[in-house]
């Protein structure tokens, strides 16, 4: 790393620390003692709810089926997504205690000695959900009707990615609008929604650009997958310069074309018998909300009338 790179990284860390400190000091977020894990206060929830409601209004013409899932998913369903092959470093499983009294005493003794007692727990065949759309693919049945199906899904996601950057949380909420259908209908869902998403986000008074992007695939094979994702224009991100023009902008929403990944994994077929394709648009509720606080200050009552009107605040 050159001196210039080091200086830029230091400046970015300082900008992140400044925003995090401001959000904590102004009572927007509550530090829970683990990087990327926060409690949210009333002012945060007020803005986040307004962002979510605006996103829903913007997609009302989809007439999507509404689905809500818990923040955990069965291991068997998680396996079918193949997430662990691409993002093992982000996945997190749930464990539980299944031992007897003797094992419990050993656990407590280890705890008393200050040792890690989690080794006494066993996998519970449950995973923390890393993407809110995961459960839908196993529930739609083998055959997708003509015209496809579209779903409105919002919920908790967890990705093991500890960071002091307030724009990178471990536990967060995504609101996704997912379409499952033919290759053409999936692509149309993704591409056709991009202009409206950009216009909505810009109406919140933040600068937005739409750029090709890739997911953080793991390892050397992942680097190839990432290149392919960009080259094939499978993912676009809506980015905004949260930390100013001198630093890389941060993604706050995305538009994703999965092609036949989930159709193949879950055995989904279209009305003509072909493997189904899917796509989703995703609003990162916490990231949009924090971007608004960064741009406009932490008191929504003092935001400009046009921003407040766009959010119906």
N, C-alpha and C positions, 0 to 999 in steps of 0.2 A: 504494500500500500504506500502510495506516494504521500509526501507532506501535504499536498493539496487535498488528497482523499481523506487523510486523517483530520485535517482542519474541518472539512465538510461534514464528516461523521460526528465530530465533536459538536459542531454547531447544530446539527440535527438532533443529537441527544439532548442538547440544552433546550431546543425548541419543544421537544416532547416533554421534558421535565417541567418546563414553564406551563404548558397547557395542562398537564396532569395536576400540578400544584394549584393552578387556578380553579380547576373543577372541584378539587377537594376543599380548598379554602372557602369557596363560595357556596358550599353545601349542595353541589350538584351530584357528586359521587361520594361514596363512602369506601375507604380503603379497608378491605377485609383481610389484609395481611399476606396475600399471595399475589405475585405479579399477574396482572390481567384479570383479576377477580374483584368485582366491586359491588357494593350495594347501591341502589338508585333511589334518590329522594323524590319528593313530590314534583319539584320543578323539572327533573329529568323525565319522569313519567308523563307529565303533562305534554311536553314537547314530543316525546317518542310516540305517544298515542295520537297526536295530531299528524305526525309524519305517516304513521300507519294508516290512519283514516284517509289521508290524501292519496296514498298509494292505492288503496282499495277503490276510491272513487275514480281514479284514473284508469282502472282496469274493469270497470263495471260492465262495459260492452262485451266482455268475454263470457258473461253468464256462467262463470266457473262453478263447479261443484265444490262446496266448502268442506274441508277436512282438517281435523286437528288431532295431533298425536302427542303422546307423552314424550318426555325428554330421553327415554331409553328405548332401545329396540332389541328384539330377540337376537341372539348370536347367529342363529340359522339364517335369519333374514339379512343381517349385516354381511355374512359371508357371501351371499349371492350378489351383493353390490361390487365385490372385489376391491373394496376400499383399502383393505389392509395391504394389498399388493402395491398400491400406489402411494399410500400415505401412512405407513406404519408409525411414523413419528408423531402423528396427530391423533391417533386412535387412543381410546381409553375404555377399559372394561370395568365392570362392577364386580366386586368380590363380596362374599359373605362368610360368616362363621358357621361351620357345620360340625364342629368337634364336640367332644364330651366334656365332663367336668375336669378330667385330668388335663386335657388340652387347654381348657380355659385357664386353669391355674398356671400352666406354662406360659400362656399368653400374658397373664397379669404379671408374672415374675419378670418376663422380658421387658414389659412396660416399666416396671419398677426400676429396673437396671438402666433405663434410658435407651433401650434397644428398640429397633423397628419391630413392632408387633404385627404388622400387616402380613408378614409371611405365614401367619397362622390362619389366614383367610383363604377361601377357595373360590375359584371363578364361579360366578352365578349364572353363566350363560346369558348375560345381558351386556349390552354395550351402550355407552353414552352416545346419543345420536349426533354424528358430525354434520349431517345435512338433512334438513327437515323433510325433503322430498323422498328419502329412502323408503319409508313404509308403503308409499302409494303403489309402487310397482308390483308388489306381491298381492295387492288387493283388487286390481282391476279386472281380473279374469284373463283367460288365455287369448280371447279374441277382442280386438278393439273395433268398435262399430265404425261404419263409414262416417267420415267427418272428424273422427278422432274424439278424444275426451280431454277436457281441460279442468284443472283443479286449482283451487285457492288454498294454499297451505302456509300456515305460520306456526312457529314454535321455537323451542329452545334448541340450540346447537352447542356442542362442546368440542373444542379442538385443543389438544395439549400443546400449547404454544405460549409459554409464559413470557411476558414482556412488560416493561414499564411504559411502553408506548400506549397511551389511552385509546388510540385507534385500533389496537390489536388486543382484543379480549379473548380469554379462554372460554367463557360462557357468554353467549350472545343470542340474539333473535334474528331470524331471517323471515321475510314474507315472500314466498315464491308463488309464481303462477306457472304451472307446469302443463305442458301439452304432450299427449301421446297420440301418435297417428302415423301418417305416411312420411317419407323423407321430405316431400314438398310442404306438407302442412306443418311439420315441425320447424322447418327452416323459416316458413312464413311467420310462424308464431314468434320466433326469436327476432328475425329482422324487422318485422312489422311493428314491433313494440318499442324499438330503440328510439325513434324520434320522440314519441310521447313521453318516454321515461326521461329523456334528456330535458325536454321542455318542463316537465314537472319539477325536476331537481333544480333547474335554473330559476324557476319561479320562486324558489326558497331563498333567492338572493346569494347563491354561491356559484362560483365559476366551475363549469363542468366541461370535461373533454371525454370523448369516447375513443378508447384505444384497444388494439388487439392485445390479448394477455394470455397467460398460461397459469395453470394451477401449480402449486408447489410440490410437484412429483418428487419422490424420494430416490436418491442414489444416482448412479451413472445411467442406468436405463431410464430413470426419470428425466434426465436431461434431454434425452432423445424424444421422449413423449412430450415434453414441454415445447421443444422446437416444432414438432409436428402439429401440436395444438395451435401454435401461433401461425405456422405456414398455411394451415387449412382453415384459418379464421373461425375456429370453433368457439372461442370465448372472447367477449368484449367486456371491458370494465368501464364504468363511469367513474372518473377520477377527478379529484379536486385538490388544489394546493393548500391543504390544511396548515402546513408549516411554512408557507410562503413560496415565492417564485424561485428561490434559490435551491429548493429541495424537491425531490421526486414527489409528484402528487400521490394521494392515497385513494384507493378504490373504496367506493361507498355503495355501489350496486353493480350488478353484472347481468349479462345476457349470454346464455350458454346453449350450445348445440351438442347434444350427447350422441348424435347419430344413432346407431343400433346397439349401443353398449348395454342399456338396461333392457331393451327388447330381447336381445340374445340371452342375457343373464337370467331373465325371468320368463323366457318362453312366450313373449307377447307377439301376437300376429295381427295384422290388419285384416279388414274385411276380404281382401283379395288373397289372403294367405301368406303375404310377405312379412318379414320380420319388421316389427314396429320400430319407429324412431321416436325420439323424444327431445324436448327442449324446455328450458325454463328461463324466466327472468326473475331476478332476486333483488329485493331491497334489503340492504343491511341496516336494520333499524337503529342500532346503537351508533354505527359509524355515521349515518346521516345526521342523527341527533347531535353527536359531539362535533361534527363539522359545522353545524349551525351555531352551537355555543362558541366555537373557535372564531367564526366569522362575525357574529353579531353581539357577542357578550352573553353573560350568564343570566340576564334578567329578560325574559321574553316580553314582558310588558313594555320594555323600552325599544323593542325592535321596530323597524320602519313599518308603516301601515300596509305596504304592498306585501311584505313578507308575512306579516300576521294574517293578512287576508288569504294568501295562498295556503296557509296552514289552518285557516279557520280558527285562529287563536283569539 
